Amino acid sequence: MEDDYYSVESILAENQKIQCQFKIDIPDMGHLDGGNERDIKALSKIQIPMWMAYILIYSLVMSGYVPHPQLSS
């Protein structure tokens, strides 16, 4: 993804939302779910932007599947 920094397709792909499940309680981040809850509880499933999912999945806070980008020919 680093090679196509200015690519419109890459920008749109990064904003694509994916379904993820949190492994632990996350305080003060309930706004990510769009609801009225203050915290995100463990095992909650929410859709978040792909760029954020990368960070949270690799920090082992949540689980989810981040698809590999498909290159157009």
C-alpha positions in Angstrom: 0.0 0.0 0.0 2.9 2.3 0.5 3.6 2.4 -3.3 0.2 3.9 -4.1 0.0 6.7 -1.6 -1.9 9.0 -4.0 -4.1 6.2 -5.5 -7.8 6.9 -5.1 -8.5 3.2 -5.0 -6.1 2.8 -2.0 -7.7 5.7 -0.2 -11.1 4.2 -0.6 -9.9 0.8 0.4 -8.5 2.2 3.6 -11.9 3.7 4.5 -13.7 0.4 3.8 -15.2 -0.9 7.0 -14.7 -4.5 8.2 -16.4 -6.6 11.0 -14.2 -7.1 14.0 -14.7 -8.6 17.5 -13.0 -7.1 20.6 -11.1 -9.5 22.8 -11.0 -7.2 25.9 -13.0 -4.3 27.4 -12.0 -1.0 25.9 -12.8 2.0 28.2 -14.0 5.3 26.7 -14.2 4.1 23.1 -17.9 3.4 22.8 -18.2 6.1 20.2 -16.6 3.8 17.6 -19.7 1.7 17.6 -22.0 4.7 17.0 -24.1 3.9 20.1 -24.7 5.5 23.4 -22.4 3.1 25.4 -19.3 4.7 27.0 -17.1 1.5 26.8 -16.7 -1.3 24.3 -17.2 -4.6 26.0 -15.2 -7.8 25.3 -16.8 -9.9 22.5 -18.6 -6.9 21.0 -18.7 -7.0 17.2 -18.5 -3.7 15.4 -17.5 -2.5 12.0 -14.5 -0.2 11.9 -12.4 1.4 9.1 -9.7 -0.9 7.7 -6.9 1.5 8.7 -8.0 1.2 12.3 -8.5 -2.5 12.2 -4.9 -3.0 11.2 -3.7 -1.3 14.3 -6.1 -3.0 16.7 -5.8 -6.5 15.3 -2.0 -6.4 15.3 -1.9 -5.1 18.9 -4.0 -8.1 19.8 -6.9 -6.1 21.2 -9.4 -7.5 18.7 -9.8 -10.2 16.1 -10.9 -9.9 12.6 -9.9 -10.6 9.0 -8.1 -7.9 7.1 -8.3 -8.9 3.4 -5.2 -8.4 1.2 -5.6 -5.5 -1.3 -6.4 -6.6 -4.8 -4.4 -5.0 -7.5 -6.2 -3.9 -10.6 -4.6 -4.7 -13.9 
